[in-house]
Amino acid sequence: MLIGYARVSTPEQDLTPQLEALRSAGCERTFSDKASGAKADRAGLADALSHARTGDILVVWKLDRLGRTMKGLIDLASDLAARGIGLKSITDGIDTAGTAGKLVFHIMAAMAEMERDLVRERTTAALIVARREGRVGGRKTVMTPKRLEAARKLLSSGMTAREIAPTIGVSIATLYRHLPAPEQEAISAEENVA
Protein backbone atom coordinates (compact mmCIF):
# COMPACT_ATOMS: atom_id res chain seq x y z
CA MET A 1 0.00 0.00 0.00
CA LEU A 2 1.20 3.51 -0.79
CA ILE A 3 0.81 5.81 2.23
CA GLY A 4 1.17 9.53 1.61
CA TYR A 5 2.45 12.16 3.98
CA ALA A 6 2.20 15.91 3.38
CA ARG A 7 3.40 18.79 5.54
CA VAL A 8 3.41 22.55 5.48
CA SER A 9 5.17 24.69 8.07
CA THR A 10 2.39 27.11 9.01
CA PRO A 11 -1.42 26.96 9.21
CA GLU A 12 -1.66 29.64 6.50
CA GLN A 13 0.05 27.46 3.90
CA ASP A 14 -1.96 25.19 1.59
CA LEU A 15 -1.56 21.40 1.56
CA THR A 16 -3.59 20.95 -1.64
CA PRO A 17 -0.70 20.73 -4.16
CA GLN A 18 1.06 18.06 -2.09
CA LEU A 19 -2.12 16.09 -1.46
CA GLU A 20 -2.97 16.12 -5.18
CA ALA A 21 0.54 14.92 -6.06
CA LEU A 22 0.23 12.09 -3.51
CA ARG A 23 -3.15 11.03 -4.93
CA SER A 24 -1.72 11.11 -8.46
CA ALA A 25 1.16 8.89 -7.27
CA GLY A 26 -1.44 6.31 -6.17
CA CYS A 27 -1.54 6.82 -2.41
CA GLU A 28 -4.50 5.04 -0.85
CA ARG A 29 -4.18 6.81 2.51
CA THR A 30 -2.73 10.25 3.20
CA PHE A 31 -1.76 11.91 6.44
CA SER A 32 -0.74 15.52 6.93
CA ASP A 33 0.60 18.08 9.37
CA LYS A 34 0.67 21.84 9.56
CA ALA A 35 3.80 22.10 11.69
CA SER A 36 7.46 23.01 11.42
CA GLY A 37 9.81 20.32 10.17
CA ALA A 38 12.01 21.00 13.19
CA LYS A 39 9.19 19.90 15.47
CA ALA A 40 9.75 16.25 16.47
CA ASP A 41 6.18 15.60 17.63
CA ARG A 42 3.99 15.67 14.53
CA ALA A 43 0.69 13.79 14.87
CA GLY A 44 0.18 13.25 11.12
CA LEU A 45 3.62 11.71 10.64
CA ALA A 46 3.17 9.56 13.75
CA ASP A 47 -0.17 8.32 12.36
CA ALA A 48 1.36 7.59 8.96
CA LEU A 49 4.23 5.65 10.54
CA SER A 50 1.94 3.66 12.82
CA HIS A 51 -0.38 2.84 9.90
CA ALA A 52 2.47 1.59 7.68
CA ARG A 53 3.12 -2.16 7.57
CA THR A 54 5.86 -4.33 6.07
CA GLY A 55 5.74 -4.01 2.28
CA ASP A 56 4.08 -0.57 2.34
CA ILE A 57 5.75 2.53 0.90
CA LEU A 58 5.71 5.95 2.57
CA VAL A 59 5.38 8.57 -0.18
CA VAL A 60 6.23 12.25 0.22
CA TRP A 61 6.13 15.11 -2.25
CA LYS A 62 9.69 16.07 -1.28
CA LEU A 63 12.12 14.63 1.30
CA ASP A 64 12.25 17.87 3.28
CA ARG A 65 8.58 17.30 4.18
CA LEU A 66 9.76 14.54 6.54
CA GLY A 67 12.21 16.73 8.45
CA ARG A 68 14.79 19.46 8.30
CA THR A 69 18.02 17.67 9.15
CA MET A 70 19.84 15.03 7.17
CA LYS A 71 20.42 13.04 10.35
CA GLY A 72 16.69 13.07 11.21
CA LEU A 73 15.79 12.02 7.68
CA ILE A 74 18.33 9.20 7.65
CA ASP A 75 17.25 7.98 11.06
CA LEU A 76 13.64 7.88 9.84
CA ALA A 77 14.64 6.09 6.63
CA SER A 78 16.66 3.56 8.66
CA ASP A 79 13.66 2.92 10.89
CA LEU A 80 11.45 2.41 7.84
CA ALA A 81 13.98 0.03 6.27
CA ALA A 82 14.22 -1.98 9.49
CA ARG A 83 10.43 -2.34 9.46
CA GLY A 84 10.42 -3.37 5.78
CA ILE A 85 8.73 -0.14 4.65
CA GLY A 86 9.88 1.65 1.52
CA LEU A 87 10.34 5.40 1.07
CA LYS A 88 9.54 7.35 -2.06
CA SER A 89 9.98 11.05 -2.80
CA ILE A 90 8.04 12.25 -5.85
CA THR A 91 10.06 15.36 -6.76
CA ASP A 92 13.47 14.07 -5.61
CA GLY A 93 13.14 10.89 -7.66
CA ILE A 94 14.08 8.62 -4.77
CA ASP A 95 12.39 5.26 -4.34
CA THR A 96 14.03 2.79 -1.96
CA ALA A 97 12.08 -0.03 -3.58
CA GLY A 98 14.34 0.25 -6.65
CA THR A 99 18.06 -0.48 -6.96
CA ALA A 100 19.05 3.17 -7.50
CA GLY A 101 16.88 4.26 -4.57
CA LYS A 102 18.53 1.69 -2.32
CA LEU A 103 21.93 2.99 -3.41
CA VAL A 104 20.93 6.57 -2.58
CA PHE A 105 19.58 5.42 0.79
CA HIS A 106 22.80 3.55 1.63
CA ILE A 107 24.89 6.56 0.64
CA MET A 108 22.73 8.76 2.86
CA ALA A 109 23.03 6.27 5.73
CA ALA A 110 26.82 6.15 5.31
CA MET A 111 26.94 9.95 5.36
CA ALA A 112 24.90 10.02 8.58
CA GLU A 113 27.20 7.47 10.20
CA MET A 114 30.22 9.49 9.08
CA GLU A 115 28.64 12.65 10.54
CA ARG A 116 28.08 10.88 13.90
CA ASP A 117 31.70 9.63 13.88
CA LEU A 118 33.05 13.10 13.09
CA VAL A 119 31.03 14.63 15.93
CA ARG A 120 32.37 11.94 18.29
CA GLU A 121 35.96 12.57 17.12
CA ARG A 122 35.64 16.35 17.53
CA THR A 123 34.14 15.93 20.99
CA THR A 124 36.92 13.56 22.08
CA ALA A 125 39.60 15.89 20.72
CA ALA A 126 38.06 18.89 22.50
CA LEU A 127 37.91 16.96 25.80
CA ILE A 128 41.59 15.98 25.49
CA VAL A 129 42.60 19.62 24.89
CA ALA A 130 40.45 20.79 27.79
CA ARG A 131 41.98 18.22 30.17
CA ARG A 132 45.47 19.19 29.03
CA GLU A 133 44.64 22.82 29.87
CA GLY A 134 43.38 21.78 33.30
CA ARG A 135 39.67 22.08 32.56
CA VAL A 136 37.42 19.21 33.49
CA GLY A 137 33.85 18.85 32.28
CA GLY A 138 30.80 18.70 34.47
CA ARG A 139 29.45 20.88 37.21
CA LYS A 140 31.78 22.76 39.50
CA THR A 141 32.00 21.20 42.93
CA VAL A 142 30.05 22.78 45.75
CA MET A 143 32.69 21.66 48.25
CA THR A 144 34.86 24.72 48.78
CA PRO A 145 38.01 24.73 50.92
CA LYS A 146 36.08 26.61 53.65
CA ARG A 147 33.32 23.99 53.67
CA LEU A 148 35.87 21.17 53.79
CA GLU A 149 37.64 22.83 56.74
CA ALA A 150 34.30 23.29 58.51
CA ALA A 151 33.42 19.63 57.87
CA ARG A 152 36.69 18.47 59.42
CA LYS A 153 36.13 20.65 62.50
CA LEU A 154 32.57 19.38 62.89
CA LEU A 155 33.76 15.79 62.41
CA SER A 156 36.37 16.20 65.15
CA SER A 157 33.68 17.66 67.45
CA GLY A 158 31.76 14.39 67.21
CA MET A 159 29.05 15.20 64.64
CA THR A 160 28.01 12.51 62.13
CA ALA A 161 28.11 12.85 58.34
CA ARG A 162 24.31 13.06 58.28
CA GLU A 163 24.49 16.07 60.58
CA ILE A 164 27.54 17.67 58.94
CA ALA A 165 26.37 17.54 55.30
CA PRO A 166 23.23 19.73 55.69
CA THR A 167 25.07 22.02 58.11
CA ILE A 168 27.70 22.93 55.52
CA GLY A 169 25.25 22.76 52.58
CA VAL A 170 26.40 19.66 50.69
CA SER A 171 25.11 16.14 50.15
CA ILE A 172 26.48 13.19 52.12
CA ALA A 173 27.97 11.78 48.89
CA THR A 174 29.84 15.06 48.29
CA LEU A 175 31.13 15.01 51.84
CA TYR A 176 32.45 11.45 51.45
CA ARG A 177 33.98 12.23 48.05
CA HIS A 178 36.10 15.06 49.46
CA LEU A 179 37.31 13.46 52.66
CA PRO A 180 40.34 11.15 52.59
CA ALA A 181 39.75 7.46 53.40
CA PRO A 182 40.84 7.60 57.10
CA GLU A 183 38.39 10.43 57.74
CA GLN A 184 35.65 8.50 55.92
CA GLU A 185 36.33 5.49 58.15
CA ALA A 186 35.97 7.69 61.21
CA ILE A 187 32.63 8.98 59.91
CA SER A 188 31.41 5.45 59.12
CA ALA A 189 32.41 4.22 62.59
CA GLU A 190 30.58 7.12 64.23
CA GLU A 191 27.45 6.51 62.16
CA ASN A 192 27.45 2.80 63.03
CA VAL A 193 27.56 3.73 66.71
CA ALA A 194 24.74 6.28 66.30
Secondary structure, DSSP 8 states (H G I E B T S, - for coil): -EEEEEEESSTTS--HHHHHHHHHTT-SEEEEEES-TT-S--HHHHHHHHH--TT-EEEESSGGGT-SSHHHHHHHHHHHHHTT-EEEETTTTEETTSHHHHHHHHHHHHHHHHHHHHHHHHHHHHHHHHHHTT---S---S--HHHHHHHHHHHHTT--HHHHHHHHT--HHHHHHHS-HHHHHHHHHHHHH-
